[in-house]
Amino acid sequence: MELEHFGWNDFFEENFRKYADQKYGVGRVYLENRRSFWLYTKVGEIKADVSGKMIYQADSRSDFPAVGDWVVFRLQEDKTKAIIHAILPRKSKFSRKVPGSSIKEQIVATNIDTVMLVSGLDNDFNLRRIERYLVLVSASGANSVIVLNKADLCADLESRLAEVKRIALNVPVIPVSATHDENLTALGSYIKNGETVALLGSSGVGKSTITNHFIGGERQKVQEVRKGDDRGRHTTTKRELIVLPDGGLIIDTPGMRELQLWVSEEGLENSFEDIEALTAQCFYSNCEHNGTRGCAIEGALADGSLDFERWENRNKLQKELAYITEKQDASAAQTKKKNIKKITRQFNKNQKRW
């Protein structure tokens, strides 16, 4: 099968040129399990491991391949397995901070064209969570589409749609009922041949049901949500890049119980363009929005054109990003120091040999 079917394009072709002359192969990671990777390639699906050099040079988990990556490999002599030597530059990268207190990046998926943010219109509906997702997607470089599933369970659909559209500026918002196949065809226009769509959202919002619709079968396991709180159980346990029968690719991701931001001030600004526009209208350029004369933010809060909870959530996310940035800078400095020591030790060892 041609590589274009898996998302190959001129961007990746240009970055692969320096490897092609050395008789390397190229493939796209569709599954990862315990540091082994499965690739779509011209010669079929191949299992691969990373090279020792890649392991030695890696500073963090983000230096290894992720689902969606195009990687450079060489087949072993028996041609049943490959060794990955490099990762081609990524067009987009969806990352979050790893769960817990550690300040490390977790790459969810790469080279995504469109992210469908799936939210349930049941008791799991949460505007503030949608805002958080929008910040992360904006930072990734992919396009956003908001999918409001379980429209059949919503007593006032028009009101919910209006709420989401107020916080999702210039982002398509599509209500569907995945279990009843209602309006799912509207999502099809975002799944184009050779392009990659990722489904993100909490457990039980219907990501696997939507994936099965486009696959045309029950490939992804589906479970009922818990009674009482509409919370879902994890049905998808691993990220997998799936080639669709009618063209295009889709990644169904496990539900995220903890969605912490990763460093990106740009993602925050893009997702809160309305607030950024208001702050530019303040009388003072360094306005702190706490009683300062001519504050446009306070005026908007007073007349109701800016929702107080949206303003509070934006401030919360800004503080979270500032904290992560500070910790990441400290971690990067420590890593650099370790690398200098490693290089120095190797240099001294070589000097003794000479």
MARVEX-607355 format. One record per residue (C-alpha): x, y, z. Coordinates in Angstrom, 2 decimals. Layout:
BEGIN
@u->X, v->Y, w->Z $
...
END
This chain:
BEGIN
@u->0.00, v->0.00, w->0.00 $
@u->1.24, v->3.51, w->-0.81 $
@u->2.51, v->5.62, w->2.10 $
@u->0.07, v->8.44, w->1.19 $
@u->-2.71, v->6.17, w->2.46 $
@u->-1.12, v->6.44, w->5.93 $
@u->-0.74, v->10.24, w->5.85 $
@u->2.56, v->10.65, w->3.99 $
@u->2.90, v->14.03, w->2.24 $
@u->5.44, v->16.54, w->0.88 $
@u->6.36, v->17.76, w->4.39 $
@u->7.57, v->14.31, w->5.46 $
@u->9.06, v->13.57, w->2.02 $
@u->11.29, v->16.64, w->2.28 $
@u->12.51, v->15.70, w->5.76 $
@u->13.22, v->12.11, w->4.71 $
@u->15.49, v->13.01, w->1.77 $
@u->18.73, v->12.88, w->3.78 $
@u->17.91, v->9.31, w->4.89 $
@u->16.67, v->7.94, w->1.56 $
@u->20.18, v->7.88, w->0.05 $
@u->21.36, v->5.72, w->2.94 $
@u->18.77, v->3.05, w->2.11 $
@u->16.68, v->3.58, w->5.21 $
@u->12.99, v->2.76, w->5.24 $
@u->10.20, v->4.90, w->6.65 $
@u->7.05, v->3.91, w->8.51 $
@u->4.31, v->5.37, w->10.67 $
@u->3.79, v->4.27, w->14.27 $
@u->0.27, v->2.93, w->14.73 $
@u->0.72, v->1.19, w->18.10 $
@u->3.12, v->1.24, w->21.03 $
@u->3.49, v->-1.37, w->23.74 $
@u->6.30, v->-1.56, w->26.29 $
@u->8.84, v->0.35, w->24.21 $
@u->8.11, v->-1.70, w->21.10 $
@u->6.42, v->-0.05, w->18.14 $
@u->4.29, v->-1.33, w->15.27 $
@u->4.64, v->0.47, w->11.95 $
@u->2.67, v->0.90, w->8.75 $
@u->5.21, v->0.64, w->5.89 $
@u->5.31, v->0.05, w->2.15 $
@u->6.13, v->-3.61, w->2.76 $
@u->3.43, v->-4.21, w->5.35 $
@u->3.11, v->-3.94, w->9.11 $
@u->6.40, v->-4.32, w->10.99 $
@u->7.37, v->-4.50, w->14.66 $
@u->10.28, v->-2.23, w->15.62 $
@u->12.49, v->-1.26, w->18.55 $
@u->14.49, v->1.93, w->18.97 $
@u->18.25, v->1.87, w->18.47 $
@u->20.73, v->1.90, w->21.34 $
@u->21.98, v->5.31, w->20.19 $
@u->18.46, v->6.77, w->20.43 $
@u->18.11, v->5.40, w->23.94 $
@u->21.49, v->6.83, w->24.95 $
@u->20.76, v->10.29, w->23.55 $
@u->17.22, v->10.58, w->24.89 $
@u->16.68, v->13.09, w->27.68 $
@u->13.03, v->12.23, w->28.31 $
@u->10.19, v->9.98, w->27.19 $
@u->9.18, v->12.61, w->24.61 $
@u->12.39, v->11.83, w->22.68 $
@u->10.99, v->8.41, w->21.76 $
@u->8.41, v->7.67, w->19.07 $
@u->4.71, v->8.18, w->19.76 $
@u->1.58, v->7.00, w->17.97 $
@u->1.32, v->9.01, w->14.74 $
@u->5.07, v->9.56, w->14.29 $
@u->6.88, v->8.87, w->11.03 $
@u->10.11, v->7.06, w->11.87 $
@u->13.26, v->6.12, w->9.97 $
@u->14.21, v->2.45, w->10.27 $
@u->16.38, v->-0.36, w->8.96 $
@u->15.14, v->-3.92, w->8.64 $
@u->17.11, v->-6.63, w->10.39 $
@u->18.55, v->-9.44, w->8.30 $
@u->15.57, v->-11.77, w->8.77 $
@u->13.27, v->-8.87, w->7.69 $
@u->10.77, v->-9.68, w->10.45 $
@u->11.75, v->-6.77, w->12.69 $
@u->13.20, v->-3.29, w->12.35 $
@u->15.38, v->-0.88, w->14.32 $
@u->14.24, v->2.76, w->14.55 $
@u->17.07, v->5.28, w->14.11 $
@u->15.25, v->8.63, w->13.94 $
@u->11.91, v->10.40, w->14.18 $
@u->10.95, v->12.75, w->11.36 $
@u->9.91, v->16.29, w->12.39 $
@u->6.31, v->16.43, w->13.62 $
@u->3.66, v->18.58, w->11.93 $
@u->1.65, v->18.65, w->15.15 $
@u->1.99, v->17.21, w->18.64 $
@u->-0.70, v->16.81, w->21.30 $
@u->0.96, v->16.76, w->24.72 $
@u->-0.04, v->16.99, w->28.35 $
@u->1.87, v->16.94, w->31.61 $
@u->2.17, v->13.42, w->32.98 $
@u->-0.34, v->12.68, w->35.77 $
@u->0.93, v->13.35, w->39.27 $
@u->3.52, v->15.79, w->40.57 $
@u->6.31, v->15.04, w->38.08 $
@u->6.98, v->17.86, w->35.55 $
@u->7.38, v->15.75, w->32.41 $
@u->5.77, v->15.78, w->29.00 $
@u->3.53, v->12.95, w->27.84 $
@u->2.93, v->12.92, w->24.09 $
@u->-0.57, v->11.63, w->23.43 $
@u->-0.29, v->11.52, w->19.63 $
@u->1.47, v->13.32, w->16.76 $
@u->0.90, v->14.47, w->13.19 $
@u->-2.81, v->14.98, w->13.77 $
@u->-4.76, v->17.16, w->11.34 $
@u->-7.98, v->17.46, w->13.35 $
@u->-8.82, v->16.77, w->17.00 $
@u->-12.42, v->15.94, w->17.78 $
@u->-13.11, v->16.92, w->21.38 $
@u->-15.92, v->14.62, w->22.43 $
@u->-18.08, v->15.72, w->25.35 $
@u->-21.25, v->14.08, w->26.66 $
@u->-24.48, v->16.06, w->26.97 $
@u->-25.36, v->14.15, w->30.15 $
@u->-24.17, v->14.72, w->33.72 $
@u->-20.56, v->14.66, w->32.51 $
@u->-20.97, v->17.95, w->30.59 $
@u->-18.41, v->20.54, w->31.75 $
@u->-17.63, v->23.84, w->30.00 $
@u->-14.43, v->24.40, w->31.96 $
@u->-13.08, v->21.01, w->30.88 $
@u->-13.84, v->21.86, w->27.24 $
@u->-11.87, v->25.10, w->27.65 $
@u->-8.92, v->23.12, w->28.99 $
@u->-9.02, v->20.75, w->26.01 $
@u->-9.18, v->23.69, w->23.60 $
@u->-5.99, v->25.17, w->25.10 $
@u->-4.14, v->21.89, w->24.60 $
@u->-5.37, v->21.37, w->21.04 $
@u->-4.53, v->24.95, w->20.07 $
@u->-1.00, v->24.38, w->21.37 $
@u->-0.69, v->21.14, w->19.36 $
@u->-0.98, v->22.74, w->15.93 $
@u->-4.06, v->20.70, w->14.97 $
@u->-7.55, v->21.95, w->14.16 $
@u->-10.38, v->21.55, w->16.67 $
@u->-13.92, v->20.23, w->16.27 $
@u->-16.20, v->19.92, w->19.30 $
@u->-18.50, v->16.89, w->19.22 $
@u->-21.38, v->17.01, w->21.70 $
@u->-22.51, v->13.41, w->22.02 $
@u->-25.70, v->12.01, w->23.60 $
@u->-27.85, v->14.76, w->22.13 $
@u->-30.83, v->12.43, w->22.62 $
@u->-30.37, v->12.77, w->26.41 $
@u->-30.27, v->16.58, w->26.43 $
@u->-33.51, v->18.34, w->27.45 $
@u->-32.42, v->21.74, w->26.10 $
@u->-29.99, v->21.16, w->23.23 $
@u->-30.12, v->24.68, w->21.82 $
@u->-29.14, v->26.16, w->25.19 $
@u->-26.17, v->23.79, w->25.52 $
@u->-25.02, v->24.56, w->21.97 $
@u->-25.15, v->28.29, w->22.70 $
@u->-23.07, v->27.81, w->25.88 $
@u->-20.35, v->25.91, w->24.03 $
@u->-20.26, v->28.29, w->21.06 $
@u->-19.66, v->31.21, w->23.44 $
@u->-16.42, v->29.64, w->24.70 $
@u->-15.33, v->27.90, w->21.45 $
@u->-14.61, v->30.85, w->19.20 $
@u->-14.36, v->29.89, w->15.50 $
@u->-14.52, v->26.18, w->16.37 $
@u->-17.20, v->23.95, w->14.74 $
@u->-19.66, v->22.49, w->17.30 $
@u->-21.55, v->19.39, w->16.18 $
@u->-24.26, v->17.63, w->18.25 $
@u->-24.59, v->13.88, w->17.65 $
@u->-26.09, v->10.75, w->19.16 $
@u->-23.50, v->8.05, w->18.53 $
@u->-25.58, v->5.14, w->19.84 $
@u->-28.44, v->6.07, w->17.48 $
@u->-26.18, v->7.04, w->14.53 $
@u->-27.70, v->10.52, w->14.53 $
@u->-25.77, v->13.26, w->12.68 $
@u->-22.54, v->11.20, w->12.56 $
@u->-22.34, v->11.81, w->8.82 $
@u->-21.65, v->15.48, w->9.69 $
@u->-18.33, v->14.34, w->11.18 $
@u->-17.31, v->12.58, w->7.99 $
@u->-16.36, v->15.83, w->6.25 $
@u->-13.49, v->16.20, w->8.76 $
@u->-12.07, v->12.73, w->8.00 $
@u->-10.34, v->13.12, w->4.64 $
@u->-8.20, v->10.67, w->2.72 $
@u->-4.61, v->10.75, w->3.99 $
@u->-5.48, v->12.95, w->6.99 $
@u->-5.51, v->11.97, w->10.65 $
@u->-8.25, v->12.62, w->13.19 $
@u->-7.86, v->12.02, w->16.93 $
@u->-10.76, v->11.59, w->19.35 $
@u->-10.19, v->13.04, w->22.81 $
@u->-12.44, v->13.17, w->25.83 $
@u->-13.31, v->11.61, w->29.15 $
@u->-14.24, v->7.95, w->29.59 $
@u->-17.75, v->7.07, w->28.53 $
@u->-18.37, v->10.05, w->26.24 $
@u->-18.70, v->7.82, w->23.17 $
@u->-15.28, v->7.99, w->21.45 $
@u->-15.17, v->4.25, w->20.75 $
@u->-18.74, v->4.21, w->19.46 $
@u->-17.88, v->7.01, w->17.02 $
@u->-14.70, v->5.16, w->15.98 $
@u->-16.67, v->1.96, w->15.33 $
@u->-19.08, v->3.91, w->13.13 $
@u->-16.29, v->5.02, w->10.81 $
@u->-14.53, v->1.66, w->10.89 $
@u->-17.78, v->-0.04, w->9.97 $
@u->-17.54, v->-2.68, w->12.69 $
@u->-17.09, v->-3.35, w->16.40 $
@u->-13.30, v->-3.06, w->16.53 $
@u->-13.29, v->-0.87, w->19.65 $
@u->-14.85, v->-2.31, w->22.81 $
@u->-17.76, v->-0.30, w->24.19 $
@u->-19.09, v->-0.30, w->27.76 $
@u->-22.07, v->1.33, w->29.41 $
@u->-21.52, v->4.32, w->31.68 $
@u->-22.10, v->3.91, w->35.42 $
@u->-25.59, v->4.58, w->36.66 $
@u->-26.02, v->7.62, w->38.88 $
@u->-23.18, v->9.84, w->37.73 $
@u->-22.86, v->9.07, w->33.98 $
@u->-19.15, v->8.39, w->34.47 $
@u->-17.67, v->6.03, w->31.93 $
@u->-15.31, v->3.13, w->32.34 $
@u->-12.09, v->3.05, w->30.32 $
@u->-12.90, v->1.06, w->27.18 $
@u->-9.92, v->2.02, w->25.01 $
@u->-6.74, v->1.07, w->26.86 $
@u->-4.14, v->1.95, w->24.23 $
@u->-3.81, v->4.66, w->21.60 $
@u->-3.96, v->3.15, w->18.13 $
@u->-3.82, v->4.71, w->14.67 $
@u->-6.48, v->2.99, w->12.56 $
@u->-6.74, v->3.17, w->8.77 $
@u->-10.38, v->3.66, w->7.76 $
@u->-11.96, v->1.71, w->4.88 $
@u->-13.01, v->4.87, w->3.02 $
@u->-9.70, v->6.70, w->3.49 $
@u->-8.37, v->8.76, w->6.36 $
@u->-7.01, v->7.64, w->9.71 $
@u->-8.41, v->7.85, w->13.21 $
@u->-6.89, v->7.62, w->16.70 $
@u->-9.18, v->6.60, w->19.56 $
@u->-7.47, v->7.60, w->22.82 $
@u->-8.12, v->6.27, w->26.35 $
@u->-10.30, v->8.49, w->28.52 $
@u->-8.28, v->11.03, w->30.50 $
@u->-9.15, v->11.28, w->34.18 $
@u->-6.43, v->13.86, w->34.70 $
@u->-5.78, v->16.44, w->31.99 $
@u->-2.92, v->18.71, w->33.00 $
@u->-1.62, v->21.39, w->30.68 $
@u->1.79, v->21.41, w->29.03 $
@u->3.79, v->24.54, w->28.29 $
@u->2.15, v->26.82, w->25.69 $
@u->1.25, v->30.45, w->26.26 $
@u->0.11, v->30.63, w->22.63 $
@u->-2.48, v->27.90, w->23.20 $
@u->-3.95, v->29.87, w->26.08 $
@u->-4.12, v->33.11, w->24.10 $
@u->-5.75, v->31.44, w->21.09 $
@u->-8.40, v->29.77, w->23.23 $
@u->-9.29, v->32.98, w->25.08 $
@u->-9.17, v->35.43, w->22.18 $
@u->-12.18, v->37.31, w->23.56 $
@u->-10.37, v->38.00, w->26.84 $
@u->-7.13, v->38.92, w->25.05 $
@u->-9.10, v->41.43, w->22.97 $
@u->-10.63, v->42.93, w->26.12 $
@u->-7.29, v->43.30, w->27.91 $
@u->-5.99, v->45.23, w->24.88 $
@u->-8.80, v->47.74, w->25.46 $
@u->-7.82, v->48.49, w->29.08 $
@u->-6.77, v->52.10, w->29.69 $
@u->-3.41, v->50.97, w->31.11 $
@u->-1.30, v->48.42, w->29.22 $
@u->-0.22, v->46.84, w->32.52 $
@u->-3.74, v->46.79, w->33.97 $
@u->-4.13, v->44.22, w->36.78 $
@u->-7.94, v->44.12, w->36.47 $
@u->-8.55, v->44.75, w->40.15 $
@u->-10.13, v->48.19, w->40.34 $
@u->-7.84, v->50.04, w->37.95 $
@u->-9.46, v->52.96, w->36.12 $
@u->-10.62, v->52.14, w->32.61 $
@u->-10.38, v->48.35, w->33.01 $
@u->-12.21, v->46.72, w->30.09 $
@u->-12.29, v->43.33, w->31.85 $
@u->-14.15, v->44.70, w->34.86 $
@u->-16.55, v->46.52, w->32.56 $
@u->-17.31, v->43.31, w->30.65 $
@u->-17.81, v->41.36, w->33.88 $
@u->-20.17, v->44.05, w->35.16 $
@u->-22.38, v->44.14, w->32.06 $
@u->-22.36, v->40.33, w->31.66 $
@u->-20.62, v->40.22, w->28.27 $
@u->-17.80, v->38.25, w->29.93 $
@u->-18.77, v->35.26, w->32.04 $
@u->-17.12, v->35.36, w->35.48 $
@u->-16.44, v->31.60, w->35.54 $
@u->-14.71, v->31.81, w->32.15 $
@u->-12.54, v->34.67, w->33.44 $
@u->-11.68, v->32.72, w->36.59 $
@u->-10.86, v->29.58, w->34.61 $
@u->-8.59, v->31.51, w->32.25 $
@u->-6.68, v->32.91, w->35.26 $
@u->-6.43, v->29.44, w->36.78 $
@u->-5.02, v->27.97, w->33.55 $
@u->-2.58, v->30.88, w->33.21 $
@u->-1.22, v->30.26, w->36.72 $
@u->-0.95, v->26.54, w->36.00 $
@u->1.04, v->27.19, w->32.82 $
@u->3.33, v->29.65, w->34.62 $
@u->4.06, v->27.05, w->37.31 $
@u->4.79, v->24.31, w->34.75 $
@u->7.03, v->26.64, w->32.74 $
@u->9.04, v->27.56, w->35.82 $
@u->9.47, v->23.92, w->36.83 $
@u->10.29, v->22.86, w->33.29 $
@u->13.00, v->25.50, w->32.97 $
@u->14.57, v->24.27, w->36.20 $
@u->14.35, v->20.67, w->34.99 $
@u->15.91, v->21.59, w->31.61 $
@u->18.83, v->23.30, w->33.36 $
@u->19.41, v->20.22, w->35.50 $
@u->19.26, v->17.93, w->32.44 $
@u->21.76, v->20.13, w->30.59 $
@u->24.12, v->19.94, w->33.55 $
@u->23.88, v->16.14, w->33.58 $
@u->24.54, v->15.96, w->29.85 $
@u->27.66, v->18.13, w->30.18 $
@u->28.95, v->15.79, w->32.88 $
@u->28.18, v->12.77, w->30.69 $
@u->30.06, v->14.28, w->27.71 $
@u->32.98, v->15.27, w->29.93 $
@u->33.28, v->11.77, w->31.37 $
@u->33.23, v->10.26, w->27.88 $
@u->35.82, v->12.76, w->26.66 $
@u->38.14, v->11.99, w->29.60 $
@u->37.74, v->8.27, w->28.98 $
@u->38.70, v->8.72, w->25.32 $
@u->41.70, v->10.85, w->26.27 $
@u->43.05, v->8.04, w->28.43 $
@u->42.69, v->5.59, w->25.52 $
@u->44.63, v->7.90, w->23.23 $
END
